[in-house]
Amino acid sequence: MGYKLLTQDMKTRKGKYNEMDWSDVGEWHEANGEGGLCTAGMIHDYDDPWIAVVLNPAHAAIHDPIMYETERDGPTETDGLKCGCKRLRLVRRVDIPDVPRVQRVAFGILAAMQVCHDDVWLTWARAWLSGEDRSSTSARYAADAAHAAAAVAAHAATFDAYAHDYAAEAAARAAA
């Protein structure tokens, strides 16, 4: 049993080339491609309704979603957050859990802490999570610091790519 978010008119990937209509509740839908999770080879849902809600902005970004319980058929893959299977059907509509704003923000901060290592941002994140400082002023300052760190990282990545290209070219010329 899983959980799937849909638009109010029972769609996923609305407006995209792979839009799927789920209005035929109870009917099996089958992935028509090849591959694993996050490919055309699997249809995704979630093991937990709370996870579906907090990941919606990053995964599906469905405005004002509705939720259905799902049934999977066949092997299931998971990345620890979402699940995928070849065949899936909707079972019944369920209420979407009300995840308070503070919990959504905390989830986002904890997820970002796994990859963001900017000292200013991390200091703010820890203060926000502890309840020490949740002011909008410090949040804006931390956001600016994170944006600046991201810009520096993007430039460094571009430089790194060029450096590798130049190294490959130099090695090829030396070998000639």
C-alpha positions in Angstrom: 0.0 0.0 0.0 1.3 3.4 -0.9 0.1 7.0 -1.4 0.0 9.2 -4.5 -0.7 12.9 -5.0 -2.7 14.0 -7.9 -4.1 17.3 -9.3 -7.7 18.1 -8.6 -8.6 16.7 -12.0 -6.9 13.4 -11.3 -3.6 14.0 -13.3 0.1 13.5 -12.7 2.7 15.3 -14.8 -0.1 17.6 -16.1 0.9 19.4 -19.3 4.0 17.3 -19.8 4.7 14.7 -22.5 4.1 11.9 -19.9 0.9 13.3 -18.4 -1.1 10.5 -16.8 -4.9 10.5 -16.2 -5.9 8.6 -13.0 -9.6 9.2 -13.2 -10.3 5.5 -13.7 -9.8 4.7 -10.0 -9.2 1.0 -9.5 -7.8 0.4 -13.0 -4.1 -0.6 -13.3 -1.7 1.8 -14.9 1.6 0.5 -16.3 4.9 2.3 -16.9 5.6 2.2 -20.6 9.4 2.7 -20.5 12.5 1.0 -19.3 14.6 1.7 -16.3 14.4 2.1 -12.6 13.2 4.7 -10.2 12.8 8.2 -11.7 12.6 6.9 -15.3 9.8 6.1 -17.7 10.1 2.5 -16.5 8.4 3.1 -13.2 5.4 4.8 -11.7 6.1 6.4 -8.3 4.2 6.7 -5.1 5.2 7.0 -1.4 5.1 4.6 1.5 4.0 7.4 3.9 1.4 10.1 3.3 3.5 12.6 5.4 6.6 12.1 3.2 4.4 12.5 0.0 3.3 15.9 1.4 6.7 17.3 2.4 8.4 16.1 -0.8 5.6 17.4 -3.1 7.3 20.8 -3.7 10.6 19.1 -4.8 9.1 16.1 -6.6 5.8 16.9 -8.2 5.0 20.5 -7.2 1.2 19.8 -7.5 -0.7 22.9 -6.4 -3.6 22.0 -4.1 -3.2 18.2 -4.5 -5.5 15.4 -3.6 -4.3 12.0 -2.3 -5.1 8.4 -3.0 -4.0 5.2 -1.4 -2.4 3.0 -4.0 -1.7 -0.7 -4.6 1.5 -1.8 -6.3 1.9 -4.9 -8.5 5.3 -6.5 -8.9 8.7 -5.5 -7.6 9.1 -2.2 -5.9 12.2 0.0 -5.8 12.8 2.8 -3.3 15.4 5.5 -2.7 14.3 5.7 0.9 11.8 8.5 0.1 9.7 7.5 -2.9 8.9 4.2 -4.3 8.5 3.0 -7.9 6.9 0.0 -9.5 5.8 -1.1 -13.0 2.1 -1.3 -12.3 0.1 0.8 -9.9 -3.6 1.5 -9.2 -5.5 3.9 -7.1 -7.5 2.3 -4.3 -9.4 5.1 -2.5 -9.1 8.8 -1.8 -7.7 9.7 1.6 -7.3 13.0 3.5 -4.0 14.7 3.0 -2.2 15.1 6.4 -1.9 18.6 7.6 1.9 19.1 8.0 2.4 22.3 10.0 4.6 25.0 8.4 7.2 24.7 11.1 7.6 21.0 10.3 7.8 21.6 6.5 10.5 24.2 7.1 12.4 22.0 9.5 12.3 19.1 7.0 13.7 21.4 4.3 16.5 22.7 6.5 17.5 19.2 7.6 17.5 18.0 4.0 19.6 21.0 2.9 22.0 20.5 5.7 23.1 17.2 4.0 24.6 19.1 1.1 25.0 22.8 2.1 28.2 23.5 4.0 28.2 27.3 4.1 29.1 28.3 7.6 26.8 31.3 7.7 23.9 29.2 6.5 24.6 26.3 8.8 24.8 28.7 11.8 21.4 30.1 10.9 20.0 26.6 10.3 21.0 25.3 13.7 19.6 28.4 15.4 16.3 28.1 13.5 16.0 24.4 14.3 16.7 25.0 18.0 14.2 27.8 18.1 16.9 30.3 19.1 16.4 32.6 16.1 13.6 32.3 13.6 13.5 35.9 12.6 12.9 36.9 9.0 16.0 39.1 9.0 18.4 36.3 9.9 16.6 34.0 7.4 17.2 36.6 4.6 20.8 36.9 5.6 21.3 33.2 5.5 19.5 32.9 2.1 21.8 35.6 0.7 24.8 33.7 2.0 23.6 30.4 0.5 23.0 32.1 -2.8 26.5 33.6 -2.8 28.0 30.2 -1.9 26.0 28.5 -4.7 27.3 31.1 -7.2 30.9 30.5 -6.1 30.4 26.7 -6.4 28.9 27.1 -9.9 31.9 29.2 -11.0 34.3 26.7 -9.4 32.5 23.8 -11.2 32.8 25.6 -14.5 36.5 26.3 -13.9 37.0 22.7 -13.0 35.3 21.5 -16.2 37.5 23.8 -18.3 40.6 22.6 -16.4 39.8 19.0 -17.2 39.2 19.8 -20.8 42.6 21.6 -21.0 44.3 18.7 -19.2 42.8 16.2 -21.7 43.8 18.4 -24.6 47.4 18.8 -23.3 47.7 15.0 -22.7 46.4 14.3 -26.3 48.9 16.7 -27.8 51.7 15.3 -25.7 50.7 11.8 -26.9 50.7 12.9 -30.6 
